Amino acid sequence: MASLKALKVRINSVKSTQKITKAMKMVAAAKLRRAQEAAVAARPYAQRLEGVMASIAGRVGIAPGASPLLAGTGNDQVHLIVVATSERGLAGAFNTNIVRAARKHADALIAQGKTVKFYIAGKKGRVLRRFYPTMIAADHEMGHIKRLAFDDARQIADDVIARFTAGEFDVAHLFYAKFVSALVQEPTGIQIVPVPLSSVPGAAGKANAPAAVTEYEPSEEAILADLLPRNVAIQIFRALLENAASEQGSRMNAMENATKNAGDMIQRLSIQYNRTRQAAITTELVEIISGAEAL
C-alpha cells in the first residue's frame, strides 16, 4: 500500500496536470473559432475555382499539347501522397486518423503494383518513416509558421508541381482532416495532380452541354494555364485551413477529457488517502490503548 506521503505527492502532481489540461482546453477553444471561420470562408472560393476551371477545360478539351496538370503524363504508375498533419501533438486521434487513411490508400496502391512516395507536410506525419522508410520523397518543414497564409501553401504546391514537371511521379493525392464540427473531423483524401475534372460538381456532361455565350480575354488556354497551378495551391491551402480548425477542435476535446479524467483520478486518490490516513490513526490508537492496558 502506498504511503501517505506518496499519495499526497501523486495527488498534487495530478492537480498540476489538471491545471495544464484545463488551460490548454481554453486556449484551443479560443483558437478554434478563428480557425473555423478561416476554414469555412475558404470553401466557397475553392469550390468556385474548381467550377470555373472545369467550365474552361470542358470548352478547351484535353487536346495534344494540353498542360500535364490537366492531361496527366499518360501513366499512373508512380503516386505521390501528400500527408498534411500538425506540428504539435496532444490533439487526440487527429494526426493518427490522417496517417491511417494515407497508409490505407498507400497499401491499396502497393497491392496493385504501383510505386508510392510520401510528401510529409507537418511534423507529426514523420511517423510514416517507421512504416515506409524508403518511400519518403520530401519532408516540408512547417514549424516556423505562426499564422497560416496562402504563401505557405503555395510553397508546397510549387514544390509538388516542380517534382511533377521533373517526372518524379504521375499522380498526387492530398490527405487531411476535413472540419465538420468541434466533435467531428473527417480524414479526407483528394487527387490534386492531375486535376480530376470528372469529380468536380457540374463538370460531368460539359462536352454535351450547350455552350455558354462567354468570351474570355486572354485566351481560354492562357487562363487555364494560370488556373491549374493556382488550383493546386488553393486546394492545399484549403486543406491546411481545414487541418488547423480540426486540430484545435480535436485538441479541445482531448484536453476536456483529460481534465475530467484527472478529476476522477484526484477523487479516487483522495479517497485512498483518507482511508490510508484513517487506518494509520486507528492503528496508533490501538497501540496506545494496548500499551495503556499493559501497564
C-alpha positions in Angstrom: 0.0 0.0 0.0 1.3 3.5 -0.9 2.4 5.7 2.0 0.5 8.9 2.9 3.4 11.0 1.6 3.5 9.2 -1.8 -0.3 9.6 -2.1 -0.1 13.3 -1.3 2.7 13.8 -3.8 0.7 12.0 -6.5 -2.5 14.0 -5.8 -0.6 17.3 -6.1 1.0 16.1 -9.3 -2.4 15.2 -10.9 -3.8 18.5 -9.8 -0.9 20.3 -11.5 -1.6 18.2 -14.7 -5.3 19.1 -14.5 -4.5 22.8 -14.4 -2.4 22.4 -17.5 -5.0 20.4 -19.4 -7.7 22.9 -18.4 -5.6 25.8 -19.7 -4.8 24.0 -22.9 -8.5 23.4 -23.5 -9.3 27.1 -23.0 -6.5 28.1 -25.4 -7.7 25.5 -28.0 -11.3 26.8 -27.7 -10.1 30.4 -28.3 -8.1 29.4 -31.4 -10.9 27.2 -32.7 -13.3 30.0 -33.5 -10.8 31.9 -35.7 -9.5 28.7 -37.4 -13.1 27.6 -38.1 -14.0 30.9 -39.6 -11.0 30.7 -41.9 -11.7 27.2 -43.0 -15.4 27.9 -43.7 -14.5 31.1 -45.6 -12.1 29.2 -47.9 -14.6 26.6 -49.1 -16.7 28.7 -51.5 -13.7 30.1 -53.3 -12.1 26.7 -53.7 -15.3 25.2 -55.0 -16.0 28.1 -57.3 -12.5 27.9 -58.7 -13.0 24.2 -59.5 -16.2 25.0 -61.3 -14.7 27.8 -63.4 -11.7 25.7 -64.3 -14.0 22.7 -65.2 -16.0 25.0 -67.4 -13.0 26.3 -69.3 -11.4 22.9 -69.5 -14.7 21.5 -70.9 -14.5 24.0 -73.7 -10.8 23.6 -74.4 -10.8 19.8 -74.0 -7.8 17.6 -73.4 -6.1 18.0 -76.7 -2.5 17.2 -77.7 -0.2 19.7 -76.1 -2.5 20.4 -73.1 -1.0 21.1 -69.8 0.2 18.0 -68.0 -1.6 19.3 -64.8 -4.8 18.7 -66.8 -4.0 15.8 -69.1 -1.6 14.0 -66.9 1.5 12.1 -68.0 -0.4 9.3 -69.7 0.6 6.9 -66.9 -0.4 6.2 -63.3 2.4 4.1 -62.1 4.1 6.4 -59.6 1.9 8.0 -56.9 2.8 10.8 -54.5 0.8 11.0 -51.3 0.9 14.4 -49.6 0.1 14.0 -45.9 -0.8 17.2 -44.1 -0.6 16.9 -40.3 0.0 19.2 -37.4 3.3 20.3 -35.8 2.2 19.5 -32.3 0.6 16.6 -30.5 -1.9 16.4 -27.6 -4.7 16.5 -30.2 -6.4 13.2 -29.6 -6.6 11.0 -32.7 -6.4 13.9 -35.2 -3.0 13.1 -36.6 -3.4 9.3 -36.2 -6.6 9.3 -38.3 -4.9 11.2 -41.2 -1.9 8.9 -41.2 -4.1 5.8 -41.0 -6.1 7.0 -44.1 -3.0 7.7 -46.0 -1.5 4.4 -45.1 -4.6 2.6 -46.2 -4.6 4.3 -49.6 -0.8 3.6 -50.0 -1.2 -0.1 -49.1 -4.0 -0.4 -51.7 -1.8 1.2 -54.4 1.2 -1.0 -53.5 -1.1 -4.1 -53.7 -1.9 -3.0 -57.2 1.8 -2.9 -58.1 2.1 0.9 -58.0 5.1 2.8 -56.8 4.2 5.1 -53.8 6.1 8.1 -52.4 5.2 10.3 -49.5 5.4 14.1 -49.2 5.2 15.0 -45.5 3.8 18.4 -44.5 3.8 18.6 -40.7 6.0 17.2 -38.0 3.5 14.5 -36.8 3.5 13.0 -40.3 7.0 11.8 -39.8 5.7 8.7 -38.1 5.4 7.4 -41.7 9.1 6.9 -41.7 8.6 3.9 -39.4 6.4 2.2 -41.9 7.8 3.3 -45.2 11.5 4.3 -44.5 12.5 4.2 -48.2 9.4 5.9 -49.6 9.7 9.5 -48.2 10.2 11.9 -51.1 10.2 15.1 -49.1 9.7 16.5 -45.6 8.4 20.0 -45.7 9.2 22.0 -42.5 6.3 24.0 -41.1 7.3 24.5 -37.5 8.2 28.2 -38.2 4.6 29.1 -39.2 2.8 31.1 -36.6 -0.2 32.0 -38.6 -1.1 30.1 -41.8 -1.0 32.2 -45.0 -1.5 31.4 -48.7 2.2 31.7 -49.4 2.8 28.7 -47.1 0.5 26.6 -49.2 1.9 27.9 -52.4 5.4 26.8 -51.4 4.2 23.3 -51.0 2.3 23.5 -54.3 5.2 24.9 -56.2 7.4 22.1 -54.9 4.9 19.4 -55.8 4.4 20.9 -59.3 8.2 21.1 -59.8 8.5 17.5 -58.9 5.7 16.6 -61.2 7.3 18.5 -64.0 10.6 16.7 -63.4 8.8 13.4 -63.8 9.1 12.2 -60.2 5.5 11.0 -60.1 2.4 10.6 -62.2 -0.5 11.2 -59.8 -0.6 13.2 -56.5 -3.1 12.7 -53.7 -3.6 15.0 -50.7 -4.7 13.7 -47.3 -6.0 16.0 -44.5 -8.8 16.2 -41.9 -12.0 18.0 -43.0 -13.5 20.1 -40.3 -17.2 19.1 -39.7 -17.6 20.3 -36.1 -15.7 20.6 -32.9 -16.5 17.0 -32.3 -16.1 15.5 -35.8 -13.1 15.7 -38.1 -13.2 13.5 -41.2 -9.9 12.2 -42.7 -10.2 13.1 -46.4 -8.1 12.2 -49.5 -8.4 14.0 -52.8 -6.4 13.9 -56.1 -4.7 17.2 -56.9 -2.4 16.2 -59.8 -3.6 15.8 -62.5 -6.8 17.7 -61.8 -9.7 15.2 -61.7 -12.3 17.2 -63.6 -14.8 14.4 -63.5 -15.1 14.8 -59.7 -15.8 18.5 -59.9 -19.5 19.3 -59.4 -21.0 20.3 -62.7 -18.1 19.1 -64.7 -19.9 16.0 -66.0 -21.6 16.4 -69.2 -19.8 19.6 -70.1 -18.9 18.2 -73.5 -22.6 17.6 -74.4 -24.0 20.7 -72.7 -24.9 23.8 -74.8 -22.0 26.2 -75.0 -22.5 29.3 -72.9 -22.2 32.7 -74.5 -18.9 33.6 -72.8 -15.9 35.3 -74.2 -12.6 35.0 -72.4 -9.7 37.5 -72.5 -7.0 36.4 -72.8 -7.5 33.1 -74.5 -9.0 30.1 -72.7 -5.7 28.2 -72.9 -3.9 31.1 -71.2 -6.4 31.3 -68.4 -6.4 27.6 -67.9 -2.6 27.6 -67.8 -2.8 30.1 -64.9 -5.7 28.4 -63.1 -4.2 24.9 -63.0 -1.2 25.6 -60.7 -3.3 28.1 -58.8 -5.9 25.4 -58.2 -3.3 23.0 -56.7 -2.2 25.8 -54.3 -5.8 26.6 -53.4 -6.6 23.0 -52.6 -3.5 22.6 -50.4 -4.3 25.9 -48.7 -7.9 24.8 -48.1 -6.6 21.5 -46.7 -4.2 23.3 -44.3 -7.0 25.6 -43.1 -9.3 22.6 -42.5 -6.5 20.9 -40.7 -5.9 23.9 -38.4 -9.6 24.0 -37.4 -9.7 20.2 -37.0 -6.6 20.2 -34.8 -8.0 22.8 -32.4 -11.3 21.0 -32.2 -9.7 17.7 -31.5 -7.3 19.2 -29.0 -10.1 20.9 -27.2 -12.0 17.6 -26.8 -8.8 15.7 -25.8 -8.0 18.3 -23.1 -11.5 18.3 -21.9 -11.4 14.5 -21.5 -8.0 14.7 -19.9 -9.3 17.3 -17.4 -12.3 15.1 -16.5 -10.0 12.0 -16.1 -7.7 14.0 -13.9 -10.6 15.0 -11.7 -11.7 11.4 -11.4 -8.2 10.3 -10.5 -7.9 13.0 -7.9 -11.2 11.8 -6.4 -10.0 8.2 -6.2 -6.6 9.1 -4.8 -8.3 11.4 -2.2 -10.5 8.5 -1.1 -7.5 6.2 -0.9 -5.5 8.8 1.0 -8.3 9.3 3.6 -8.7 5.6 4.1 -5.0 5.1 4.5 -4.8 8.0 6.9 -7.8 6.7 8.9 -6.2 3.2 9.0 -3.0 4.7 10.3 -4.8 6.7 13.0 -6.8 3.6 14.1 -3.6 1.6 14.3 -1.9 4.2 16.5 -5.0 4.3 18.8 -5.0 0.6 19.1 -1.3 0.6 20.0 -1.8 3.4 22.6 -4.8 1.5 24.2 -2.9 -1.7 24.2 0.1 -0.1 25.8 -2.0 1.6 28.5 -3.7 -1.7 29.4 -0.3 -3.5 29.7 0.8 -1.1 32.4 
